[in-house]
Amino acid sequence: MNLSDSPTAGQPAPPASASLPGAKPLARLSAAEAVFNAVRSDIESGNAAVGAKLSSEASLAQQYGVSRSVIREALRSCTALGLTVTKTGKGTFVVADKVASDLTLGHYSARDLTEARPHIEVPAAGLAAQRRTGEELETLRHIVAAMSTETDPESWVALDSSFHALIARASGNRVFASVVGEIRGALAHQSETLNLVADRQHASDAEHKEILAAIEAGSADGASQAMAAHLHAVGAALDSILNK
């Protein structure tokens, strides 16, 4: 299997004449998604048995015809799903043949984040709509605009965590800002995993625009509701991964 690093690697669009009645269009996968799906399939089918060591990043990169950064992205998602563990200096090992009941995202689990975030980020968004400065609003606009055109997965994830951290800071509540700053790394892991496994990036872009519009309008209720809807969608995507 050989893939390029293009955003739609390995997924040529079929000609219109090949469409079948009722057929759904094929998903257009990134190289990282394609590698992740291949590795996950090998693990879940038993081709890569529990206890087995996966090939090195360099070997996998050569096997799939992609960069090592693409391989690292795919392997991070395997680890987040509880399928593998990477040991420094030793390699990546298969530790389970099915997705874990909860995901490890940095120092926190997906359940930790899902339970806590609505109590922090929903009121923070409401306060940000009332208290944000002109400079903070302008920075939020730049972040959302950049996210909508960003094609590099790691850069998008960095922008995503900046968006949520800035809203917490714009709330004017130092507790909210501190807590979101503390979980920022876990949020990045979560975004990366959801984008790769559940194709969340474009949906998140639309949800972020709704949050921004409410903050821009100075609507505390609107910003809180938009953030609540975004976090609900994130939670639903996590559930779909865990219950797949």
C-alpha beads as a LAMMPS data file, in Angstrom:
LAMMPS data file: protein, C-alpha beads

244 atoms
243 bonds

1 atom types
1 bond types

-500.0 500.0 xlo xhi
-500.0 500.0 ylo yhi
-500.0 500.0 zlo zhi

Masses

1 110.0

Atoms # bond

1 1 1 0.000 0.000 0.000
2 1 1 1.471 3.343 -1.023
3 1 1 -0.097 6.696 -0.266
4 1 1 0.880 10.247 -1.013
5 1 1 0.680 12.962 1.627
6 1 1 -2.086 14.785 -0.218
7 1 1 -5.322 15.597 1.664
8 1 1 -7.237 13.042 -0.437
9 1 1 -4.588 10.376 -0.778
10 1 1 -5.721 6.985 -1.913
11 1 1 -9.282 8.061 -2.613
12 1 1 -9.780 8.857 -6.320
13 1 1 -13.259 10.113 -7.082
14 1 1 -15.273 7.662 -9.221
15 1 1 -16.675 8.947 -12.507
16 1 1 -20.318 9.980 -12.448
17 1 1 -21.200 7.101 -14.762
18 1 1 -19.989 4.625 -12.153
19 1 1 -22.487 5.824 -9.519
20 1 1 -25.113 3.346 -8.441
21 1 1 -28.657 4.268 -7.385
22 1 1 -28.698 4.900 -3.657
23 1 1 -24.923 4.587 -3.357
24 1 1 -23.181 6.913 -0.920
25 1 1 -20.140 8.881 -2.104
26 1 1 -16.806 7.549 -0.908
27 1 1 -15.206 9.435 1.948
28 1 1 -12.148 11.392 0.881
29 1 1 -9.470 10.465 3.379
30 1 1 -6.239 12.207 4.258
31 1 1 -3.039 10.179 4.192
32 1 1 -3.041 10.011 7.998
33 1 1 -6.633 8.751 8.049
34 1 1 -5.822 6.092 5.469
35 1 1 -2.771 4.905 7.419
36 1 1 -4.715 4.930 10.686
37 1 1 -7.542 2.888 9.142
38 1 1 -5.054 0.365 7.740
39 1 1 -3.196 -0.057 11.039
40 1 1 -6.427 -0.244 13.039
41 1 1 -7.795 -2.862 10.653
42 1 1 -4.633 -4.963 11.048
43 1 1 -4.939 -4.796 14.819
44 1 1 -8.654 -5.512 15.054
45 1 1 -8.435 -8.372 12.562
46 1 1 -5.563 -9.990 14.441
47 1 1 -2.979 -9.503 11.701
48 1 1 -1.064 -7.444 14.257
49 1 1 -1.629 -9.506 17.386
50 1 1 -1.727 -8.225 20.954
51 1 1 1.859 -8.066 22.198
52 1 1 3.294 -7.567 18.730
53 1 1 5.648 -4.698 18.001
54 1 1 4.689 -2.554 15.033
55 1 1 7.259 -1.701 12.398
56 1 1 9.328 1.422 13.019
57 1 1 8.082 4.833 11.914
58 1 1 10.665 4.856 9.136
59 1 1 9.575 1.410 7.901
60 1 1 5.877 2.307 8.035
61 1 1 6.566 5.584 6.225
62 1 1 8.320 3.663 3.461
63 1 1 5.601 0.991 3.374
64 1 1 2.779 3.506 2.948
65 1 1 4.739 6.083 0.970
66 1 1 4.097 8.935 3.410
67 1 1 6.150 11.134 5.720
68 1 1 7.048 10.087 9.249
69 1 1 4.875 12.907 10.623
70 1 1 1.854 11.241 8.980
71 1 1 2.800 7.934 10.602
72 1 1 3.182 9.613 13.994
73 1 1 -0.255 11.189 13.663
74 1 1 -1.853 7.842 12.837
75 1 1 -0.040 6.048 15.667
76 1 1 -1.046 8.719 18.188
77 1 1 -4.667 7.995 17.362
78 1 1 -4.100 4.254 17.795
79 1 1 -2.665 5.013 21.228
80 1 1 -5.536 7.350 22.099
81 1 1 -7.986 4.574 21.220
82 1 1 -6.157 2.225 23.590
83 1 1 -4.946 -0.076 20.811
84 1 1 -1.215 0.603 21.157
85 1 1 1.396 1.900 23.551
86 1 1 4.597 3.611 22.461
87 1 1 7.666 3.078 24.654
88 1 1 10.492 5.538 24.218
89 1 1 13.472 3.876 22.594
90 1 1 11.646 0.576 22.154
91 1 1 8.819 1.195 19.703
92 1 1 5.051 0.869 19.473
93 1 1 3.331 -2.261 20.764
94 1 1 -0.207 -3.605 20.302
95 1 1 -1.927 -3.840 23.688
96 1 1 -5.563 -4.464 22.689
97 1 1 -7.527 -5.695 19.693
98 1 1 -10.520 -3.424 20.279
99 1 1 -11.070 0.194 21.261
100 1 1 -10.814 0.946 24.985
101 1 1 -13.917 1.803 27.017
102 1 1 -12.415 5.264 27.568
103 1 1 -9.729 7.254 25.773
104 1 1 -6.535 8.569 27.283
105 1 1 -5.953 12.147 26.158
106 1 1 -2.744 13.454 27.636
107 1 1 -3.132 13.534 31.416
108 1 1 -6.913 13.120 31.305
109 1 1 -9.466 10.688 29.943
110 1 1 -12.170 11.517 27.413
111 1 1 -14.756 10.978 30.134
112 1 1 -12.951 13.465 32.407
113 1 1 -13.071 16.107 29.682
114 1 1 -16.659 15.379 28.613
115 1 1 -17.915 15.711 32.183
116 1 1 -15.907 18.812 33.079
117 1 1 -15.853 20.998 29.967
118 1 1 -19.550 22.058 29.966
119 1 1 -19.195 23.362 33.531
120 1 1 -16.189 25.467 32.530
121 1 1 -16.412 26.473 28.891
122 1 1 -20.147 27.150 28.624
123 1 1 -20.206 29.864 31.315
124 1 1 -16.806 31.103 30.107
125 1 1 -18.241 31.674 26.626
126 1 1 -21.170 33.593 28.080
127 1 1 -18.870 35.843 30.094
128 1 1 -16.559 36.296 27.085
129 1 1 -19.496 37.688 25.098
130 1 1 -19.924 40.373 27.780
131 1 1 -16.299 41.055 28.722
132 1 1 -14.091 40.398 25.684
133 1 1 -11.889 43.259 24.571
134 1 1 -11.676 44.479 21.018
135 1 1 -8.231 42.946 20.716
136 1 1 -9.444 39.559 21.963
137 1 1 -12.375 39.629 19.547
138 1 1 -10.071 40.441 16.641
139 1 1 -7.759 37.563 17.602
140 1 1 -10.728 35.165 17.775
141 1 1 -11.760 36.290 14.284
142 1 1 -8.265 35.618 12.952
143 1 1 -8.172 32.166 14.573
144 1 1 -11.555 31.107 13.168
145 1 1 -10.659 32.421 9.707
146 1 1 -7.338 30.576 9.769
147 1 1 -8.971 27.329 10.891
148 1 1 -11.439 27.376 8.011
149 1 1 -8.609 27.309 5.453
150 1 1 -5.997 25.310 7.385
151 1 1 -5.090 21.995 5.747
152 1 1 -2.283 20.907 8.057
153 1 1 -3.811 18.748 10.845
154 1 1 -1.304 19.730 13.526
155 1 1 -1.645 23.444 12.764
156 1 1 -5.446 23.180 12.908
157 1 1 -5.291 21.443 16.290
158 1 1 -3.006 24.198 17.625
159 1 1 -5.484 26.835 16.445
160 1 1 -8.361 24.911 18.014
161 1 1 -6.752 24.829 21.445
162 1 1 -5.870 28.534 21.099
163 1 1 -9.518 29.324 20.312
164 1 1 -10.802 27.646 23.463
165 1 1 -8.021 29.043 25.638
166 1 1 -8.643 32.593 24.402
167 1 1 -12.382 32.375 25.106
168 1 1 -11.602 31.294 28.667
169 1 1 -9.173 34.203 29.021
170 1 1 -11.667 36.638 27.481
171 1 1 -14.203 35.602 30.136
172 1 1 -12.199 37.673 32.593
173 1 1 -12.398 34.814 35.087
174 1 1 -8.923 33.671 36.056
175 1 1 -10.182 30.311 37.329
176 1 1 -11.728 29.453 33.959
177 1 1 -8.586 30.647 32.162
178 1 1 -6.356 28.593 34.447
179 1 1 -8.401 25.395 34.126
180 1 1 -8.606 25.552 30.331
181 1 1 -4.895 26.312 30.207
182 1 1 -4.247 23.226 32.340
183 1 1 -6.278 20.910 30.070
184 1 1 -5.096 22.524 26.827
185 1 1 -2.790 19.621 25.964
186 1 1 -5.600 17.115 26.489
187 1 1 -7.917 19.202 24.303
188 1 1 -5.323 19.084 21.532
189 1 1 -5.102 15.282 21.816
190 1 1 -8.891 15.084 21.716
191 1 1 -9.219 17.296 18.639
192 1 1 -6.505 15.398 16.800
193 1 1 -8.160 12.046 17.527
194 1 1 -11.674 13.190 16.625
195 1 1 -10.510 14.781 13.376
196 1 1 -8.732 11.605 12.337
197 1 1 -11.226 9.011 13.558
198 1 1 -14.563 10.843 13.404
199 1 1 -13.854 13.466 10.686
200 1 1 -14.814 16.348 13.002
201 1 1 -12.749 19.198 11.578
202 1 1 -15.275 20.805 9.224
203 1 1 -18.129 20.418 11.713
204 1 1 -15.984 22.043 14.395
205 1 1 -15.207 24.934 12.057
206 1 1 -18.935 25.614 11.625
207 1 1 -19.571 25.345 15.372
208 1 1 -16.697 27.707 16.162
209 1 1 -18.174 30.282 13.779
210 1 1 -21.471 30.116 15.707
211 1 1 -19.647 30.659 18.991
212 1 1 -17.690 33.571 17.537
213 1 1 -20.831 35.187 16.089
214 1 1 -22.514 35.163 19.487
215 1 1 -19.439 36.565 21.254
216 1 1 -19.185 39.202 18.527
217 1 1 -22.835 40.153 19.073
218 1 1 -22.325 40.395 22.822
219 1 1 -24.949 37.687 23.430
220 1 1 -24.117 35.798 26.616
221 1 1 -27.010 33.358 26.161
222 1 1 -26.160 32.805 22.503
223 1 1 -22.477 32.182 23.219
224 1 1 -23.278 29.778 26.049
225 1 1 -25.752 27.880 23.877
226 1 1 -23.348 27.723 20.934
227 1 1 -20.545 26.409 23.145
228 1 1 -22.911 23.884 24.738
229 1 1 -23.952 22.648 21.280
230 1 1 -20.304 22.337 20.234
231 1 1 -19.345 20.350 23.333
232 1 1 -22.415 18.122 22.918
233 1 1 -21.339 17.338 19.346
234 1 1 -17.810 16.564 20.537
235 1 1 -19.207 14.233 23.197
236 1 1 -21.417 12.478 20.656
237 1 1 -18.408 11.939 18.385
238 1 1 -16.432 10.450 21.261
239 1 1 -19.329 8.117 22.060
240 1 1 -19.437 6.992 18.436
241 1 1 -15.754 6.054 18.627
242 1 1 -16.057 4.191 21.916
243 1 1 -19.220 2.357 20.900
244 1 1 -18.169 1.559 17.324

Bonds

1 1 1 2
2 1 2 3
3 1 3 4
4 1 4 5
5 1 5 6
6 1 6 7
7 1 7 8
8 1 8 9
9 1 9 10
10 1 10 11
11 1 11 12
12 1 12 13
13 1 13 14
14 1 14 15
15 1 15 16
16 1 16 17
17 1 17 18
18 1 18 19
19 1 19 20
20 1 20 21
21 1 21 22
22 1 22 23
23 1 23 24
24 1 24 25
25 1 25 26
26 1 26 27
27 1 27 28
28 1 28 29
29 1 29 30
30 1 30 31
31 1 31 32
32 1 32 33
33 1 33 34
34 1 34 35
35 1 35 36
36 1 36 37
37 1 37 38
38 1 38 39
39 1 39 40
40 1 40 41
41 1 41 42
42 1 42 43
43 1 43 44
44 1 44 45
45 1 45 46
46 1 46 47
47 1 47 48
48 1 48 49
49 1 49 50
50 1 50 51
51 1 51 52
52 1 52 53
53 1 53 54
54 1 54 55
55 1 55 56
56 1 56 57
57 1 57 58
58 1 58 59
59 1 59 60
60 1 60 61
61 1 61 62
62 1 62 63
63 1 63 64
64 1 64 65
65 1 65 66
66 1 66 67
67 1 67 68
68 1 68 69
69 1 69 70
70 1 70 71
71 1 71 72
72 1 72 73
73 1 73 74
74 1 74 75
75 1 75 76
76 1 76 77
77 1 77 78
78 1 78 79
79 1 79 80
80 1 80 81
81 1 81 82
82 1 82 83
83 1 83 84
84 1 84 85
85 1 85 86
86 1 86 87
87 1 87 88
88 1 88 89
89 1 89 90
90 1 90 91
91 1 91 92
92 1 92 93
93 1 93 94
94 1 94 95
95 1 95 96
96 1 96 97
97 1 97 98
98 1 98 99
99 1 99 100
100 1 100 101
101 1 101 102
102 1 102 103
103 1 103 104
104 1 104 105
105 1 105 106
106 1 106 107
107 1 107 108
108 1 108 109
109 1 109 110
110 1 110 111
111 1 111 112
112 1 112 113
113 1 113 114
114 1 114 115
115 1 115 116
116 1 116 117
117 1 117 118
118 1 118 119
119 1 119 120
120 1 120 121
121 1 121 122
122 1 122 123
123 1 123 124
124 1 124 125
125 1 125 126
126 1 126 127
127 1 127 128
128 1 128 129
129 1 129 130
130 1 130 131
131 1 131 132
132 1 132 133
133 1 133 134
134 1 134 135
135 1 135 136
136 1 136 137
137 1 137 138
138 1 138 139
139 1 139 140
140 1 140 141
141 1 141 142
142 1 142 143
143 1 143 144
144 1 144 145
145 1 145 146
146 1 146 147
147 1 147 148
148 1 148 149
149 1 149 150
150 1 150 151
151 1 151 152
152 1 152 153
153 1 153 154
154 1 154 155
155 1 155 156
156 1 156 157
157 1 157 158
158 1 158 159
159 1 159 160
160 1 160 161
161 1 161 162
162 1 162 163
163 1 163 164
164 1 164 165
165 1 165 166
166 1 166 167
167 1 167 168
168 1 168 169
169 1 169 170
170 1 170 171
171 1 171 172
172 1 172 173
173 1 173 174
174 1 174 175
175 1 175 176
176 1 176 177
177 1 177 178
178 1 178 179
179 1 179 180
180 1 180 181
181 1 181 182
182 1 182 183
183 1 183 184
184 1 184 185
185 1 185 186
186 1 186 187
187 1 187 188
188 1 188 189
189 1 189 190
190 1 190 191
191 1 191 192
192 1 192 193
193 1 193 194
194 1 194 195
195 1 195 196
196 1 196 197
197 1 197 198
198 1 198 199
199 1 199 200
200 1 200 201
201 1 201 202
202 1 202 203
203 1 203 204
204 1 204 205
205 1 205 206
206 1 206 207
207 1 207 208
208 1 208 209
209 1 209 210
210 1 210 211
211 1 211 212
212 1 212 213
213 1 213 214
214 1 214 215
215 1 215 216
216 1 216 217
217 1 217 218
218 1 218 219
219 1 219 220
220 1 220 221
221 1 221 222
222 1 222 223
223 1 223 224
224 1 224 225
225 1 225 226
226 1 226 227
227 1 227 228
228 1 228 229
229 1 229 230
230 1 230 231
231 1 231 232
232 1 232 233
233 1 233 234
234 1 234 235
235 1 235 236
236 1 236 237
237 1 237 238
238 1 238 239
239 1 239 240
240 1 240 241
241 1 241 242
242 1 242 243
243 1 243 244
